[in-house]
Amino acid sequence: MFLGHTLGRLKHSNHLSLPSNWRKLISGGVYLTQGFDQNILILTEATFNEIYLRITSLNIADPLVRLLSRMFLGKASFLEIDERGIISLPNSLMEYANLSSDFVIVGQGDYLEIWSPDQWHQQQSQINDAQANAQRFSAFTIATR
């Protein structure tokens, strides 16, 4: 499971080195695609395929379904991870996420998110707002059993 977050710096302008603790959870390569929050999603093959099956089971006559498909699948690519745990980020995704040299990788259980430090700082502000969170998440049923 991908948990926690870490800061990093791109090598050779677009080469991202995955931390070794997360590298162990990935075999072969990864799928990258545009995230929902001006970030990049890194997905294992199993996670990507699960989302793909859910998207392709939706009604393509619905304009929102087509938009979701174009966003998620039209921006996706499969990348091999080299022996050092390095992947090359596509320029189009780097531009979308406002990445230059520094980045933040955030574990989300079944997948990872790549953020620009500025965008992540904005997210942190929302995450750390306890009063707003109590209201935001009150409608969710979050139970341990």
Secondary structure, 3 states (H helix, E strand, C coil): CECCEEEEECECCCEEECCHHHHCCCCCEEEEEECCCCCEEEECHHHHHHHHHHHHCCCCCCHHHHHHHHHHCCCCEEEECCCCCEEECCHHHHHHCCCCCEEEEEECECEEEEECHHHHHHHHHHHCCHHHHHHHCCCCCCCCC
